[in-house]
Amino acid sequence: MHEHEMPAYGLWLMVLINSAIFIIFAFSFTKPKTKTDWRSFGAFSAFIVALFTEMYGFPLTIYVLSGWLGSKFPGVDILSHDAGHLLYMLMGFEGNPHFHPLHILSNVLILVGFAIVALAWDVLYKAQKTRTLATTGLYARVRHPQYIGFILIMFAFLLMWPTLLTLLMFPVLVWMYTRLAKEEEKQVIAEFGDQYLEYAKNVPAFIPKLAPSQLSSKET
């Protein structure tokens, strides 16, 4: 094992700061109201806390896999921060993982996810103020862009820093977002009726269409 030049883990202030940033961001755009909303928000928050706890606090996945990792990579300090980038290490890459295309791709996807959530919220907020159906911007291509943004952020973090807990939580969160989207659609149908049903026929739920729909919002 190599000597650590600086602590790789036990940085609980970093866990707190990073978790707070992402959780506050998610709360500001989702503003949970129902029990289903709060469960989904709580699950996303748990994903973020679990991620940063292993990234800066306690490397549970590394300890669980330490025997196998130690035998497979005998010359690697598995308790170093770089070793926490498991995909990078398992693929046999060398050098600083922060400058590798895999890490750069992860950062790009996180930024894209943030942008999707922000752009979607801007359209949704304006529609809510005028009590109209959100069908412009990203909503002209897909019905649930905000959830796509959050799923993309979580997937990007899995590329950057996969852990056993977050790998288990990811499909559960995708399922929860899918369920929440269906519940929200029931509420929107109750408010907008045939207008939303026509919109749903032309715009997919989660896989964006290349050409935006020409539907426009109408006041109720």
MIMILUM-991534 format. One record per residue (C-alpha): residue number from 0; x, y, z. Coordinates in steps of 0.1 Angstrom, whole numbers. Each point is the difference from the previous one (the first is absolute). Layout:
// residues N
[NUM [X Y Z]],
...
//
This chain:
// residues 220
[0 [0 0 0]],
[1 [11 36 -7]],
[2 [0 26 27]],
[3 [-28 26 -3]],
[4 [13 35 -5]],
[5 [-34 13 13]],
[6 [-31 -16 14]],
[7 [-21 -16 -28]],
[8 [-30 -5 23]],
[9 [-14 12 33]],
[10 [-7 34 -17]],
[11 [-35 3 15]],
[12 [-2 38 -6]],
[13 [3 -8 -37]],
[14 [-27 -26 3]],
[15 [-23 26 16]],
[16 [7 28 -24]],
[17 [-3 -20 -32]],
[18 [-31 -18 12]],
[19 [-16 32 10]],
[20 [7 17 -34]],
[21 [-17 -28 -20]],
[22 [-29 -6 25]],
[23 [-8 37 1]],
[24 [2 2 -38]],
[25 [-25 -29 -3]],
[26 [-23 15 26]],
[27 [-1 34 -17]],
[28 [-12 -16 -33]],
[29 [-23 -27 13]],
[30 [-16 16 30]],
[31 [-16 -32 13]],
[32 [-35 2 12]],
[33 [-16 -35 0]],
[34 [11 -31 19]],
[35 [12 -14 -34]],
[36 [20 32 -7]],
[37 [17 -2 34]],
[38 [8 -37 -4]],
[39 [16 7 -33]],
[40 [19 30 13]],
[41 [11 -20 30]],
[42 [13 -28 -22]],
[43 [19 24 -22]],
[44 [15 17 32]],
[45 [10 -35 13]],
[46 [17 -7 -33]],
[47 [20 32 2]],
[48 [10 -5 37]],
[49 [10 -36 -7]],
[50 [21 12 -29]],
[51 [19 27 17]],
[52 [4 -20 32]],
[53 [20 -26 -19]],
[54 [17 26 -21]],
[55 [14 21 29]],
[56 [-11 -17 33]],
[57 [2 -38 3]],
[58 [7 -22 -31]],
[59 [-24 -28 8]],
[60 [2 -15 -35]],
[61 [38 0 1]],
[62 [0 -18 33]],
[63 [-25 -26 -11]],
[64 [20 -7 -32]],
[65 [34 6 16]],
[66 [11 -37 -1]],
[67 [-9 -4 -37]],
[68 [14 35 -10]],
[69 [32 -6 20]],
[70 [7 -33 -19]],
[71 [-10 14 -34]],
[72 [19 32 4]],
[73 [29 -8 23]],
[74 [20 31 -8]],
[75 [-29 24 6]],
[76 [-8 18 32]],
[77 [-37 -8 0]],
[78 [-6 25 29]],
[79 [12 29 -21]],
[80 [-26 24 -14]],
[81 [9 -9 -36]],
[82 [-8 -37 7]],
[83 [-36 11 8]],
[84 [-5 5 -37]],
[85 [-7 -37 -3]],
[86 [-9 -1 -37]],
[87 [32 19 -8]],
[88 [21 -25 20]],
[89 [-19 -31 -12]],
[90 [5 10 -36]],
[91 [37 2 5]],
[92 [4 37 -7]],
[93 [31 18 14]],
[94 [7 35 10]],
[95 [-22 26 17]],
[96 [-36 -12 -3]],
[97 [-13 36 2]],
[98 [14 7 -35]],
[99 [-12 -32 -16]],
[100 [-28 1 -26]],
[101 [-22 -21 22]],
[102 [2 25 28]],
[103 [-4 29 -24]],
[104 [-31 -17 -15]],
[105 [-14 -4 35]],
[106 [4 37 7]],
[107 [-15 10 -34]],
[108 [-31 -22 7]],
[109 [-4 15 35]],
[110 [0 35 -15]],
[111 [-24 -11 -27]],
[112 [-23 -15 26]],
[113 [1 33 20]],
[114 [-8 19 -32]],
[115 [-29 -22 -8]],
[116 [-16 3 34]],
[117 [5 38 0]],
[118 [-14 5 -35]],
[119 [-29 -23 7]],
[120 [-8 18 32]],
[121 [0 34 -18]],
[122 [-27 -12 -24]],
[123 [-20 -17 27]],
[124 [1 30 23]],
[125 [-13 23 -27]],
[126 [-28 -24 -9]],
[127 [-10 -3 36]],
[128 [-2 37 4]],
[129 [-23 3 -30]],
[130 [-19 -32 9]],
[131 [8 -15 -34]],
[132 [15 -33 -12]],
[133 [38 -1 -4]],
[134 [6 -10 -36]],
[135 [28 22 -11]],
[136 [38 -2 3]],
[137 [11 -34 12]],
[138 [-37 -9 6]],
[139 [-5 0 -37]],
[140 [24 -29 -3]],
[141 [-7 -21 31]],
[142 [-27 1 28]],
[143 [23 -4 30]],
[144 [33 18 -7]],
[145 [7 8 37]],
[146 [0 -37 9]],
[147 [23 -7 -29]],
[148 [23 26 13]],
[149 [2 -15 35]],
[150 [5 -35 -14]],
[151 [28 13 -23]],
[152 [17 16 30]],
[153 [-2 -33 20]],
[154 [13 -20 -29]],
[155 [29 24 -5]],
[156 [10 -5 36]],
[157 [-1 -37 -4]],
[158 [25 3 -28]],
[159 [22 23 21]],
[160 [-2 -19 34]],
[161 [-20 -32 0]],
[162 [-8 -15 34]],
[163 [-20 -31 10]],
[164 [-27 21 17]],
[165 [-5 25 -29]],
[166 [0 -28 -25]],
[167 [-29 -17 19]],
[168 [-18 33 5]],
[169 [2 12 -36]],
[170 [-26 -23 -15]],
[171 [-23 6 30]],
[172 [1 37 -6]],
[173 [-7 -4 -37]],
[174 [-30 -21 9]],
[175 [-11 26 26]],
[176 [3 29 -26]],
[177 [-20 -21 -25]],
[178 [-27 -6 26]],
[179 [-1 37 10]],
[180 [-3 11 -36]],
[181 [-30 -22 -5]],
[182 [-16 14 32]],
[183 [7 36 -12]],
[184 [-16 -8 -34]],
[185 [-32 -11 17]],
[186 [-2 34 17]],
[187 [8 19 -32]],
[188 [-27 -20 -19]],
[189 [-25 9 27]],
[190 [9 37 -5]],
[191 [5 2 -38]],
[192 [-19 -30 -13]],
[193 [0 -6 -37]],
[194 [27 27 -5]],
[195 [25 -21 19]],
[196 [-11 -32 -15]],
[197 [6 15 -35]],
[198 [34 13 12]],
[199 [9 -35 13]],
[200 [-8 -16 -33]],
[201 [26 22 -17]],
[202 [27 3 26]],
[203 [18 -31 16]],
[204 [3 -3 38]],
[205 [37 -7 5]],
[206 [18 -5 -34]],
[207 [2 35 -17]],
[208 [-11 4 -36]],
[209 [24 16 -23]],
[210 [-25 25 -15]],
[211 [-19 21 25]],
[212 [-38 -3 0]],
[213 [-18 30 -15]],
[214 [-26 0 28]],
[215 [-3 32 20]],
[216 [-14 8 34]],
[217 [-36 11 3]],
[218 [-16 17 29]],
[219 [-26 -19 18]],
//
